[in-house]
Amino acid sequence: MPNILTSRFLFGPGPSNCYPEAMAALAYPVLGHLDPVFIERLDRTCEGLRAVWGTSNARTLPLSATGSGGMEAAFVNSVSDGDVVVIAVNGLFGERMCEVARRCRATVVRVDHEWGQPVDAERVLSAHPNPKVIAAVHAETSVGVLSDIAALGAGKGDALLITDAVTSIGGLELRADDWGIDVGYAGTQKCLGVPPGLSPFTVSDHAFERRVKEPRSWYLDIGLLGGYVGAASGARTYHHTAPVAMIAGLEAALDRILAEGLDVVQARHHAAGTALQDGLQEMGLELFAAEGSRLPSLTTVKVPDGVSSAAVRSYLLENFSMEIGSGVGAYADRVWRIGMMGPNANPASVTLVLGALKEAIAKA
Ligand SMILES: *Cc1c(COP(=O)(O)O)cnc(C)c1O
């Protein structure tokens, strides 16, 4: 067994390598969840989250849940019995939105796209005359595709726009307010470079006013969670014990990202993703996602004919302590997914993964 504590390099779409600042913060003494110092740090964390979301929403907080919990919170607070939800589906996470909305007893109008293609805003906007909610994934991790959320926001009319920003937050341009995002959820383990476990969440005042008043979840009820962070009045009410260590990790990563400069961090992700995609094509490999909509943070590449996807992935893990992801669904064995997220989004990672992949394809 390799020493996974010190040497594992994860390029995969899962928990990728984390910023050292975040890992160091996790090792500090754990504050009490009511300690005034912790409260101050929770406030700072929410402020940092506003910066990476591109929002001034008072209700912006780290939910005590993973990205999927954020997805559930977005829907359970926005829709209930019979509400019409138009959902753009261009990969696994759009599919999952449909299932979550169905369980909220919404009327789901799904707009399917071929996997590998970006969301077609025109088709989504004309799918129903007056939905309560329109929902889409900004960065579809299952297929490596980036979609134009601003186009949905511009044409949404009276609908609320729910956006999944799990694989864009902290790495790609994200402007929740300018783009018209009403409810957004994300995760910490992708470009934010923090271990999994929290879901950065934001909700506009308008969406808060139109929320489901007694959602079928107590824990994720945003009406109660606003009090948890004192979002509206500054007054806090006990809701649940804050995961203080995780929040310390998130705070440290946000500090690090904002100190480096959000635009610099975004440019770093963009450069790494583009260099990786160019390099893969130079090796003779074919990219999966449509040109012009390729995600810098997660690249999908077709497994060449005659090559075993699984053998290459285990070769990389065993010989380079490097994880790349398999494809999803019908593409499980036909596509690899290579993350360039957080601290991994740099030129050295690109060189390393290209060289390692070349060797693995030749030898596995
Ligand atoms: C990873 C991911 C999720 C789910 O997040 P978890 O933290 O695994 O619950 C949701 N949406 C997208 C686009 C993702 O990449």
The ligand as a Tripos MOL2 file, in Angstrom:
@<TRIPOS>MOLECULE
LIG
   15    15     1     0     0
SMALL
NO_CHARGES

@<TRIPOS>ATOM
      1 C1        -19.9650   16.6300   -7.0110 C.3       1 LIG1
      2 C2        -21.2260   17.2460   -7.5470 C.ar      1 LIG1
      3 C3        -22.4530   17.2290   -6.8420 C.ar      1 LIG1
      4 C4        -22.6500   16.4530   -5.5770 C.3       1 LIG1
      5 O1        -21.8920   16.8490   -4.5530 O.3       1 LIG1
      6 P1        -21.6160   15.8720   -3.3050 P.3       1 LIG1
      7 O2        -20.7160   16.6930   -2.4600 O.co2     1 LIG1
      8 O3        -20.9850   14.6390   -3.8620 O.co2     1 LIG1
      9 O4        -22.9080   15.5830   -2.6540 O.co2     1 LIG1
     10 C5        -23.5340   17.9060   -7.3810 C.ar      1 LIG1
     11 N1        -23.4470   18.5490   -8.5450 N.ar      1 LIG1
     12 C6        -22.3000   18.5670   -9.2730 C.ar      1 LIG1
     13 C7        -22.2630   19.3000  -10.5640 C.3       1 LIG1
     14 C8        -21.1650   17.9110   -8.7850 C.ar      1 LIG1
     15 O5        -20.0360   17.9140   -9.4990 O.3       1 LIG1
@<TRIPOS>BOND
     1     1     2 1
     2     2     3 ar
     3     2    14 ar
     4     3     4 1
     5     3    10 ar
     6     4     5 1
     7     5     6 1
     8     6     7 2
     9     6     8 1
    10     6     9 1
    11    10    11 ar
    12    11    12 ar
    13    12    13 1
    14    12    14 ar
    15    14    15 1
@<TRIPOS>SUBSTRUCTURE
     1 LIG1         1 GROUP 0 **** ****
